[in-house]
């Protein structure tokens, strides 16, 4: 850990997909992302830890129904919402997460509590029991839009594309069970470097929508959310693609082993392109470098480098952005 204060850095994402249509358009998404940066970055400037900043940023994104996490999460094939989230403190290199939890406003809060637990990753039943132990209020994250989507898809036996879903459908089309139709992707994530040089990453999702019951997202795995003292990364996109590449851990470990963040992202995304993966990633290294990359058409990413805010909403497919 650095002995002197450094310039905090912050990067966030609200998912990946094929277009901004159905999310209110470019400016609406930019406004939502920048609002989070404007609230979280001052906390880092005032001395908040990277972990606390990440959790607060995730909470804000979970509360925005524009994104597929917390309130406004997509619905699974049985009409239920099941959310997953994870948190990794790079300073102590500790991972925690909750898988397929229901009836909670902020899944990231469960991941935060589990940071100090002997058992740091809980599945659906364990997460539900933890909710009772913490006496968190019961919360229904369903929105009218999500309920309408599910009812319309149910009429067609879940074979039609989701209309207006933040979790964008992908091409070629795949159903929730992998046989026709389309599947979606959507996640939120926050990565922070605090004034003490500590890194953390948090990721939260409502899943891909209409999936098989019991499916586990990459968001609750080191494949989708990982950090060390050298770098921190949060991923979004097709969860199975992220898992197959072990993307977040791969990028972070490359930086930890001596790659620059730029080189780690370039190599990891070159490999992903060879395998026809569909995802995006955001990250920060210990020097304060910020990186964003995607193989998808759109990555809903934005950053604050201490001097200004920016985003990668209009960057071309297959490109990377680096901010020193």
Secondary structure as UniProt FT lines:
FT   STRAND          9..17
FT   TURN            21..24
FT   HELIX           26..45
FT   TURN            46..47
FT   HELIX           50..62
FT   TURN            65..66
FT   TURN            71..72
FT   TURN            77..78
FT   STRAND          83..89
FT   TURN            90..93
FT   STRAND          94..101
FT   HELIX           107..114
FT   TURN            115..116
FT   STRAND          121..122
FT   HELIX           124..134
FT   HELIX           144..155
FT   TURN            156..158
FT   TURN            163..164
FT   STRAND          168..169
FT   TURN            176..177
FT   STRAND          184..185
FT   STRAND          188..193
FT   TURN            195..196
FT   STRAND          199..205
FT   TURN            213..214
FT   HELIX           218..220
FT   TURN            222..224
FT   STRAND          225..227
FT   STRAND          231..237
FT   HELIX           239..245
FT   HELIX           247..256
FT   TURN            257..258
FT   HELIX           261..274
FT   TURN            275..276
FT   STRAND          279..285
FT   TURN            286..287
FT   STRAND          290..294
FT   STRAND          298..304
FT   STRAND          309..311
FT   TURN            313..314
FT   TURN            317..318
FT   STRAND          320..323
//
